[in-house]
Every structure is written in structure tokens, then in C-alpha cells.
Amino acid sequence: MTEGKSALYRDLAERLAALLAGEPNRIANAANMAALLYHGLPDLNWAGFYFRQGEELVLGPFQGKPACVRIPLGSGVCGAAAARAATVPVPDIHAFVGHIACDPASRSELVVPLIEAGAVSGVLDLDSPLVERFDEVDQTGCERLAALYVDHHRPHQGNRG
């Protein structure tokens, strides 16, 4: 099962690279990435982005039900991942103190920070209606996908305007 899931993430990485190729717009790429994950990973009920603006995260492109628009850094799973600059897997959101419930159907969550130039610029957020949906393979795979997104938007050396 783990090998099948690893292969799925390799396929998603190839598909994401193809979607990103030649498109510089961060929002367009985030929208396509959210759709790719939402439709490409089983048992998700939300997949999307929050982008940092000052001391809060603001909703970006996503797939799923309407979501919380603004999250203070340090609040909820997304705010915790941004504040820690580290991925936060939550096997059961009801056990996460301070969880912000946007969709009552969500039971587990995985939030990966987007780190650019040493600072958190946002987070990739995945929710599932299943308890313990996300394992280490999911975490590694989603961190790799987030890195592809960030690396694609990093200014290239020698690029002058």
C-alpha cells in the first residue's frame, strides 16, 4: 500500500510540474495545484492554500466547501504550522486544542508551510472526513509538492526584471 501511495505522489509531482511549466502566476498555479490534489488524492474534503499577510493567513485558491477567510498566526492547525514553520499532521482534529472548525465533516488535517527565503509565505492545507487519513508518506509527498510550488516561484539568479 505504501508503494502505491508513493507512486501516486510521484505521479502528482510530475503532473504538478507540467501544470506549473511556463506559468509564472502564483494564484493560477495555486488554483491548479489545489484542484490537482483535491481530485488526485482519495478521501479529501478540502484542499487549498492560505497566504500570509502580516500576522495572519488569508484564504487563497481551494477546492471544497467555503472556508474561514482569515486565521491569525498561531491559531488553529494552519496558524500553528505557519508559526512553527513546520508541517503539522493532525490524526484527529477533535484532539487538537484550538482547532478552527470550518467544515464539521473534517476529522483529520495535514498542513504544510510554504517557506520562501527562510520565511513562511503561506500554507498548503488538506482536510479529510476520515480520522488518521494522513501518514508519513502523505506528509513527505505533500512537502515535496509544496516545495515544487515554492521553487517554481523563486526568483531565478541573474533574472533582471
Summary of the structure (lengths in Angstrom):
residues: 161
radius of gyration: 15.0
end to end distance: 46.7
largest distance: 48.9
contacts: 502
relative contact order: 0.18
helix: 39%
strand: 26%
